């Protein structure tokens, strides 16, 4: 659930903002690719102000209809949950999500590519996203130019979206909303060329995560700590590894439960895999909020009640939840020295007790 947490301008917050922005690079597994290559000229043209305007104009004509199509697909996926949303609510969510995408495009039109990206592109004639050279030299420079602008512009829109459509008595709506955004992003990106997908997909990933992962609150909570805080240092160390940790947790869970099936399908189904990895990243973000705030309140009052309501409704066993929490704790602690472990362990222990099999 998105909670309003204004970002101040302290140095500690700015440091975490940079790490937050660095999360948003193209996720090649989500792109609809007909080729792995494009010329640097094509990518530079798409990145220019005129190219961004062209991309935004193209998508503006498609957003409403594709968000409605994504809404229909989402309704089908969630049809196993009685009364999760009715037809009118589903159409309302699709309309509201279209308005969010329009806001995203308004930011995309105005933001310019980083000089480091243009410099990296000038050193080669062709961009081949399947090569290590691309992953090392180009992809990191495709991150969001300024995440704080997106926060400022999109938070009011997302808060209104949430207040209109998220029911306190039916947290399954949150899963519906995040899936709506995921499918909308996927179908919209499919209408774009490879250079356009590489440039715009980080913005769409940001929107998907803002709905359910409290990275903004992690950054805000950093204001309570000094620059030389060991708590801040360990979180700076682990945020860049969040997706890697989540992916490893998912893979080990799949090894433990190879035949596991929820109402959405087997654990190795692509959509279930994506949502599982996203959930583990959500758990990590809530853990860092707790560590920075020196309180388990966010996890006890927000994350746990959400999981308690959502997971049983989709036939996710509490045994699997407990197992994945344990795997997550293992993957985190192994990356820390003994002093850092002593900082984190009171919170990881409390998290494991909270999510222990009931």
C-alpha positions in Angstrom: 0.0 0.0 0.0 1.3 3.4 -1.0 1.7 5.7 2.1 2.5 9.4 1.6 6.1 10.0 2.8 7.5 13.3 1.5 11.1 13.2 0.5 13.3 15.7 2.2 16.6 16.9 0.8 19.0 15.5 3.4 22.2 13.9 2.1 21.3 10.5 3.4 17.9 10.5 1.6 19.6 11.6 -1.6 22.1 8.7 -1.3 19.3 6.2 -1.1 17.4 8.0 -3.9 20.3 7.3 -6.2 20.2 3.6 -5.3 16.4 3.6 -5.8 16.7 5.1 -9.2 19.4 2.6 -10.2 16.8 -0.2 -9.8 15.0 1.1 -12.9 16.8 -0.2 -15.9 15.3 -2.2 -18.7 14.2 -5.7 -17.6 14.9 -7.7 -20.7 12.7 -10.6 -19.5 9.6 -8.4 -19.7 10.3 -6.8 -23.1 8.5 -8.0 -26.3 11.5 -8.4 -28.6 11.6 -9.1 -32.3 15.4 -8.4 -32.4 18.2 -8.0 -30.0 19.9 -5.3 -31.9 19.4 -1.7 -32.9 21.8 1.0 -34.2 23.1 3.6 -31.8 21.6 6.2 -34.1 18.2 4.7 -33.7 18.6 4.7 -29.9 20.0 8.2 -29.8 17.1 9.5 -32.0 14.5 7.8 -29.7 16.2 9.3 -26.7 16.1 12.8 -28.1 13.4 15.3 -27.1 11.8 14.9 -30.5 12.0 11.1 -30.2 10.5 11.0 -26.8 7.6 13.2 -28.0 7.0 10.8 -30.9 6.9 7.8 -28.5 4.6 9.5 -26.1 2.2 10.7 -28.8 2.1 7.2 -30.3 1.3 5.6 -26.9 -1.3 8.3 -25.9 -3.5 7.1 -28.7 -3.3 3.5 -27.4 -3.3 3.8 -23.6 -7.0 3.8 -22.9 -7.9 0.8 -25.1 -4.9 -1.2 -23.9 -5.5 -0.5 -20.3 -9.0 -1.8 -20.8 -7.7 -4.9 -22.5 -5.3 -5.4 -19.6 -8.2 -5.0 -17.2 -10.1 -7.8 -19.0 -7.1 -10.1 -18.7 -6.7 -9.2 -15.1 -10.3 -10.0 -14.4 -9.9 -13.4 -16.0 -6.8 -14.1 -13.9 -8.6 -13.1 -10.7 -11.9 -14.8 -11.5 -11.1 -17.5 -8.9 -11.5 -14.9 -6.1 -15.3 -14.3 -5.4 -16.2 -10.7 -5.8 -12.6 -9.4 -5.9 -13.9 -6.6 -8.2 -17.1 -6.3 -10.2 -17.3 -5.2 -13.9 -17.8 -1.5 -13.0 -14.9 -1.5 -10.6 -12.6 -3.2 -13.1 -13.4 -0.6 -15.7 -12.8 2.1 -13.2 -9.4 0.7 -12.3 -8.5 0.5 -16.0 -9.5 4.1 -16.6 -7.6 5.3 -13.5 -4.5 3.3 -14.6 -4.7 5.0 -18.0 -4.5 8.4 -16.3 -1.4 7.3 -14.4 0.3 6.3 -17.7 -0.6 9.6 -19.2 1.2 11.3 -16.2 4.2 9.0 -16.8 4.4 10.1 -20.4 4.2 13.7 -19.3 7.4 13.2 -17.3 9.0 11.1 -20.1 8.5 13.9 -22.6 10.4 16.4 -20.4 13.3 14.3 -19.1 16.5 14.1 -21.1 18.8 11.1 -21.3 21.9 11.2 -19.1 25.1 12.5 -20.7 26.8 9.3 -19.7 24.3 7.3 -21.8 24.9 9.4 -24.9 28.7 9.1 -24.3 28.4 5.3 -24.1 26.3 5.2 -27.3 28.8 7.3 -29.2 31.5 4.6 -28.7 29.7 1.9 -30.8 27.7 1.6 -34.0 25.3 -1.1 -32.8 23.6 -1.9 -29.5 23.2 -5.7 -29.0 21.3 -6.3 -25.8 22.4 -9.9 -25.6 26.1 -9.1 -25.0 27.9 -8.5 -21.8 29.2 -5.2 -23.2 25.6 -3.9 -23.3 24.8 -5.1 -19.8 28.0 -3.6 -18.3 28.4 -0.4 -20.4 25.0 0.7 -21.6 22.2 -0.8 -19.5 23.2 0.9 -16.2 23.0 4.3 -18.0 19.4 3.6 -19.1 18.2 4.1 -15.5 15.7 6.8 -14.7 17.3 10.3 -15.0 15.6 11.7 -11.9 13.3 9.5 -9.8 12.3 12.3 -7.5 10.4 14.0 -10.3 8.4 10.9 -10.9 7.6 10.7 -7.2 6.5 14.3 -7.0 4.2 14.0 -10.1 2.9 10.5 -9.7 2.3 10.2 -6.0 -0.9 12.4 -5.9 -2.2 10.4 -8.9 -1.4 7.0 -7.3 -2.8 8.1 -3.9 -6.1 9.1 -5.6 -6.1 5.8 -7.6 -5.6 3.9 -4.3 -8.2 5.8 -2.4 -10.8 5.3 -5.1 -10.2 1.6 -5.7 -8.5 0.0 -2.7 -10.9 -1.4 -0.1 -9.7 -1.9 3.4 -11.9 -5.0 3.7 -10.6 -6.6 0.5 -6.8 -6.3 0.1 -7.0 -8.6 -2.9 -7.8 -5.4 -4.8 -4.1 -4.5 -4.3 -3.1 -7.6 -6.2 -5.6 -6.8 -8.9 -4.2 -3.3 -9.2 -0.5 -4.4 -9.4 -1.4 -7.0 -12.0 -3.4 -4.4 -14.0 -0.3 -2.2 -14.1 2.0 -5.2 -15.0 -0.2 -6.3 -17.9 -0.8 -2.8 -19.1 2.9 -2.1 -19.2 3.6 -5.3 -21.0 1.0 -4.7 -23.8 2.0 -1.0 -24.2 5.7 -1.8 -24.5 4.8 -4.4 -27.1 3.7 -1.5 -29.4 7.1 0.1 -29.4 10.4 -0.4 -31.1 13.4 -1.9 -29.3 15.0 1.5 -28.6 11.7 2.9 -27.3 11.2 -0.1 -25.0 14.7 0.3 -23.6 14.1 3.9 -22.8 10.5 3.8 -21.5 10.4 0.4 -19.7 12.2 1.7 -16.5 9.4 4.3 -16.1 6.7 1.6 -16.3 8.6 -0.6 -13.8 8.7 2.3 -11.4 4.9 2.6 -11.6 4.4 -1.1 -11.0 6.6 -1.0 -7.9 5.1 2.2 -6.5 1.8 0.4 -6.1 3.1 -2.3 -3.7 6.8 -1.8 -2.7 7.7 0.9 -0.2 11.1 2.0 -1.6 10.0 5.6 -1.1 9.5 5.0 2.6 13.0 3.4 2.8 14.5 6.5 1.4 12.5 8.8 3.7 13.4 6.8 6.8 17.1 7.4 6.0 16.7 10.9 7.1 16.8 9.6 10.7 20.4 8.5 10.2 23.8 10.2 9.9 26.1 9.7 7.0 28.4 7.4 9.0 25.5 5.3 10.4 26.3 1.6 10.1 22.6 0.9 9.6 22.6 3.2 6.5 25.8 1.5 5.3 24.4 -2.0 5.3 21.2 -0.9 3.6 23.2 0.9 0.9 25.1 -2.4 0.5 21.9 -4.5 0.1 19.5 -2.4 -1.9 21.4 -2.9 -5.2 21.3 -6.7 -4.5 17.5 -6.8 -3.9 16.5 -8.3 -7.2 19.4 -10.8 -7.1 18.4 -11.9 -3.6 14.7 -12.2 -4.5 15.5 -14.3 -7.6 17.7 -16.6 -5.5 15.0 -17.0 -2.9 12.5 -17.8 -5.6 14.8 -20.4 -7.2 15.5 -22.2 -3.9 11.8 -22.2 -3.1 11.1 -23.8 -6.5 13.7 -26.5 -5.7 11.9 -27.2 -2.4 8.4 -27.1 -3.9 8.8 -28.3 -7.5 5.1 -29.4 -7.8 3.6 -26.6 -5.8 0.5 -25.0 -7.3 -1.6 -22.0 -6.2 -4.9 -20.9 -7.9 -2.8 -18.8 -10.3 -0.8 -21.8 -11.4 2.5 -23.7 -10.7 5.4 -21.9 -9.0 7.3 -22.0 -12.3 4.6 -20.3 -14.3 6.0 -17.0 -15.7 3.3 -14.8 -14.1 3.6 -16.6 -10.7 7.4 -16.3 -10.9 7.2 -12.6 -11.6 4.7 -12.0 -8.7 6.8 -14.2 -6.3 10.0 -12.3 -7.0 8.1 -9.0 -6.6 6.7 -10.2 -3.3 10.2 -11.1 -2.0 11.4 -7.6 -3.0 8.4 -6.1 -1.1 9.4 -8.1 2.0 12.9 -6.7 1.7 11.7 -3.2 1.4 9.5 -3.5 4.5 12.4 -5.1 6.4 14.6 -2.0 5.6 11.8 0.4 6.6 11.7 -1.5 10.0 15.5 -1.4 10.4 15.7 2.3 9.6 12.7 3.2 11.8 13.9 0.9 14.6 10.4 -0.5 14.8 8.5 -3.5 13.5 5.3 -1.4 13.1 5.3 -1.3 9.3 5.6 -5.0 9.0 3.2 -5.9 11.8 0.5 -3.4 10.8 0.7 -3.3 7.0 2.7 -6.2 5.5 1.5 -9.0 7.7 -2.3 -8.2 7.5 -2.0 -7.8 3.7 -0.4 -11.3 3.4 -2.8 -12.8 5.9 -5.7 -11.7 3.7 -4.3 -12.2 0.2 -2.3 -15.5 0.3 -5.1 -17.8 1.6 -7.4 -16.4 -1.0 -5.1 -17.5 -3.8 -4.3 -20.8 -2.1 -0.7 -19.9 -1.2 0.1 -22.1 1.9 1.5 -20.4 5.0 4.2 -23.1 4.9 5.5 -21.7 1.6 5.4 -18.2 3.0 7.3 -19.2 6.1 9.9 -21.1 4.0 10.5 -18.1 1.7 10.8 -15.7 4.6 13.5 -18.1 6.1 15.3 -18.3 2.7 15.2 -14.5 2.5 16.8 -14.1 5.9 19.5 -16.6 5.0 20.3 -14.8 1.8 20.5 -11.5 3.6 22.6 -12.5 6.6 25.1 -14.4 4.4 26.0 -11.1 2.7 26.7 -9.3 6.0 29.6 -9.3 8.5 29.1 -10.2 12.1 28.6 -6.6 13.2 26.0 -6.0 10.5 24.3 -9.2 11.3 23.9 -8.0 14.9 22.1 -4.9 13.6 19.7 -6.8 11.4 19.0 -10.0 13.3 16.5 -8.5 15.9 14.3 -7.6 12.9 14.8 -10.8 10.9 14.1 -12.9 14.0 10.9 -10.9 14.6 9.9 -11.2 11.0 10.3 -15.0 11.1 8.3 -15.3 14.3 5.6 -13.1 12.7 5.3 -15.3 9.6 5.8 -18.6 11.3 3.2 -21.3 10.4 0.0 -20.7 12.3 
